[in-house]
Amino acid sequence: MARLSRDTLLSVHLDAICSRNRYTKDPAPVIAELRAAAGHRTDLLTEAVGTWVGYFEDDYTRTLCTALRELPDLDPWIALGAHRRGMPAHSTPGATSSAPTAWPRDPRLV
């Protein structure tokens, strides 16, 4: 079974810190936690925080996002996160709630 790389695990952890604290009114401890978790991997900190801000920034997360924007070199990652947010949701072509299923339904199981 394949295991996620250390970089991927760290990125997931940094995203989780942001998400867990998204509604905070005091972002200073969150930023301290992010920096401590990232350690010397400021490249991953910048990528994770920037894409998170770009994707999740709204009125509810404004306090945290405004503070996170003070971190250096986030602009390209914020743009990527905003781009991803603007993409349509993933779906299977032709699959809608009114489309017939690809398999026969047993009414006893529905």
N, C-alpha and C positions, 0 to 999 in steps of 0.2 A: 504494500500500500504506500503510495506516495505521501510524503510529508511536506507541509508548507515550509518554504525557506525562512530563515531567521528574519530577513528583510520584510517578507510578507507578514509574518507574525507580528513584528514590531509595528508595521503600518496598520494592521487590524487593531492592535492595542491602542495606538494613538487615536484612531477614529472612534474607538469605544469611549475613550476619555472625553473627547469632544461631545459625543452624543449623550453620554451619561450626564454631562453638565450643561447641556444646551440652554437651559432656562435659568442659569445662574445669574444672580445680581452682583456677584463678586468674582470677577474672572481671574484675579491675581493668583489664587491657589490653583486654579485649573492650568494656567500657563506654567506655574512652577512644577506641577505634576507632569505636564507634557515634556518640559525640558529635562526633568529627572528621568523620565521613561526613555526618552530619545538618547540621552547620554551624548556621546560624540557624533551620533548620526544626525547631524543637523540637516543633511540632505533629505532624509526620510521625514523628519519633522516638518520641513518646509513643504514637501510634496503632500503629505497627509493633511496637514492643517489647511493648506491652500485649497486643495480639492474639496475638503469638507466645507470650508467657508463658501466657496463658489456654489456648491450644491445646496447647502442648507440655509443660507442666510435669508432671513425674513424678519418680520416684525417681532416674532417671538424669540428669536436667537440673536437679535441685534446687539445686546450688551456683550455677549461673548464674542461675536464676530467682529465687532468694532475693536475690541482689545486684541484679538488674534491678528487683525490686519496690521498691527504694529510690528509684528515679526518681519524680519527682512526677506526680500526676494519671493514674496508670495504671488505677485501679479500673474505670472504665466499659469500657475496652478489654480488660482482663483478663476481665471478664464476657462480652464479645462473643466473645472467643477460646474461652472455656469453652463457650459456647452452640454455637458452630460445631463444636467437637469432639464435642458430644453429638448432633449431627444425624446421621440415617442416611446411609449412603453413597449417592451418586448412582447411579441405575440406570434402565434402560428398563423401563417397566411390563410385567410378564410375562416379562421376560428372566431366566431362571435357567439353570443348567447343564443341567437336564433339559428345558428348553423347546425345542420345535423351532425351527430357524432360519427366518428369513424368506426365505431363498433356497435353491434346491436345491444340495446339496453334491455335488461331484464327488469320489468316493472316491480318485481318482488324485491329488488335490491335498491331501488331508488328511494 
